[in-house]
Amino acid sequence: MSIDRGRVRWQCRRALLELDLVFARFLERDFDRLTEGQLADLEDLLRCEDHDLWAMVNGSKPCSDDRWKEMIGLLGQP
């Protein structure tokens, strides 16, 4: 079963402005090239609360799951 890219794209809309800006850049630059495995990791990562996710993206908190490190790296790119 393949992952619904439209649903994942919608879940990338966040309430925290900083994250919304990060995800807007990520969606434009990287989203369409993600593999199914990467999409699954992203979908799992998006279950995090915004403040926890932002802390992982900005480096103030270590990534809590090794599977998310690649996505956090992509999100953290300028």
N, C-alpha and C positions, 0 to 999 in steps of 0.2 A: 504494500500500500504506500503510495507516495504522499508526501507532506504537501498540504495546501499552501503554496507560496503566498497567495493573497491573504490568507488568515495570519500567517507569520508576519507579513509586512504590516498588517493592521496592528498586531501586538507590539510592534516596534514603536508605536506612538505612545509616549510616556507623559506622565503628569509633571515630572521634574524637567524644567526648561533645559538645563544642562544636558540631560540625557536625550531629550528630544532633538537637540542640535547635533549631538554625536550620532544618533541614529539616522537623522536626515542625511548626513554626509556618508555614513556607512551604506545606506540604502542606494544612494546614487552611485557610489564607487564600487561596492563589493557584492551587494545582495544577489544580483542576477547570475553571478559566477559560482555561487555556493553549491556544493555537492549535496546529495540527500543526507549524508552523514553530518555535514556541517549544519545543514538546516535543522536536523534533529537536535544537535547540541545547542543551537541558537534558541530553538523552541523551549528547550529545558531551561536554559539560562534566563529566558524572559519570564519565568515563573518567580524569579527573585523580586523582592521589594525594591522600589526605585532607589532608596538610599543605600542599600547594600550593593546594588548593581553599580551605582555611581562610584561608590568607594572602591570597588574592584577596578573599574575603568580608569579612575584617576590615580590608582596606585596606593591609596591610603589604607587599603585592606587587601590582604593576599587573596588570590582566587581560591574559592573554597572547593572547587572540583576540577581535577586535572583535565577533564573533557572540555571545559569551558575556556581554557587558556588561549587556544587559538582564536576564538571569537573575541575574547577580551583584548587580545593583541590587535585584531582588526579594528575594533571599536576605538581603541586608544590612539590609532594613527591620526596624525594631523591632516 
